[in-house]
Amino acid sequence: MPRLQMKTESRWKVVVAAVVMQICLGAIYSWGVFLKPIMGEFSWDKTQTSFAFTLFLAMYALGMIIGGRWQDRVGPVRVSAAGGALLGLGYILASFTHSLPWLYLTYGVMGGIGVGLGYICPISACGRWFPDKKGLATGVAVAGFGAGSLLFSPLATRVISVWGWRPAFMGMGILFILVIAGMSRFIKNPPEGWEPPDSVAKLKNIPLKKAADLEWRAMVRTKQFWKLWTLFVLGASSGLMIIGHLAAHIQEIGFTPDLAAVVVGILALTNGAGRILWGMISDRFGASKVLTGALLMLGSAMISFVWSNSLPGIVVTALATGMGFGGLISLFPILSAENFGARNLGINYGILFSAYGVAGLVGPIFGAAIFDTYGDYRAAFIGAGITCLTAALVNSDLQWMKNGRALTKQNN
């Protein structure tokens, strides 16, 4: 059967559309700027209000599984458009919030599932279009998600300060529906049997290695899946705790809401940059080795927040946090494709991403509970940092053991 090919520049159209779509989906990281205004209007405590974000993240993971299975069957165009519509509708209805259950249902359940449906489609499509540049293409595709807060946090803060948080939710919801629907038409899978031009692979001296295409039932029976799932939970729970509470923490130590939004935007910028950088590095050194470095950076940054009370210290720590967390998010879809194949990447990564949902339940609510108990976030930062450093140690030890066994077999 002859191989189908496509001009290299044409497949980058999928990546461009993916970035634009992911910027909208990444608006979830602007939740922190809504936290205080909503708490102030209803006199809800931080734990109650933060549960909306926790529920959002859990539904986000569920939406990934649903969307992954769905788009593996019908393709990503319809699934990503449906995700954008559900996300936008969730934000619009959340602007009419009058009770916690309503906020949980609209923002948490509808919005979360909508993001999950939309998020998995560009990742799966880019993984199929770029077997020769998995790290770079996936990193660029998900960078928009990390950078979404860079745009929407300051924008939402300004709208909130002038008109209130309800119009901010309403306007973002309408924008999501329009933009994501427009971009989804470009998120298509390559034809069956397609491969990149030989000249590209030869120019970069990249061997196009392919993992066996496992179905999800076979995948979840492997030890490698559960190793990756556990590491994902440990790393993501730490990063999500910071993202969900950073704006509130900065205001608690005496800075203005506008400045807090700027710092959150800086974190979002490096979050996006980290996804590209760590993805590129993984193409050269392998995603498993690079994952250890990302975990070490994230864990060290978490602990540094305890002593970062000056503006320069907060900015530097936020830079490192965003860079490390961005690495995690770009590396796990690559690890999924490398270990379980690209054919079923949608459903396989969706199931692996359930770790992110568990992390969403643990991380933000842990930070809120610590604050409600002790009045600050120091214990939460230390706990999150230790969790990340432990994950780095586990991954490093497992890699060392694997290399040691290979060397022993070679010597024997």
Secondary structure, 3 states (H helix, E strand, C coil): CCCECCCHHHHHHHHHHHHHHHHHHHHHHHCHHHHHHHHHHHCCCHHHHHHHHHHHHHHHHHHHHHHHHHHHHHCHHHHHHHHHHHHHHHHHHHCCCCCHHHHHHHHHHHHHHHHHHHHHHHHHHHHHHCCCCHHHHHHHHHHHHHHHHHHHHHHHHHHHHHCCHHHHHHHHHHHHHHHHHHHHCCCCCCCCCECCCHHHHHHHCCCCCCCCCCCHHHHCCCHHHHHHHHHHHHHHHHHHHHHHHHHHHHHHCCCCHHHHHHHHHHHHHHHHHHHHHHHHHHHHHCHHHHHHHHHHHHHHHHHHHHHCCCHHHHHHHHHHHHHHHHHHHHHHHHHHHHHHCCCCHHHHHHHHCHHHHHHHHHHHHHHHHHHHHHCCCHHHHHHHHHHHHHHHHHHHHHHHHHHHHHHHHHHC
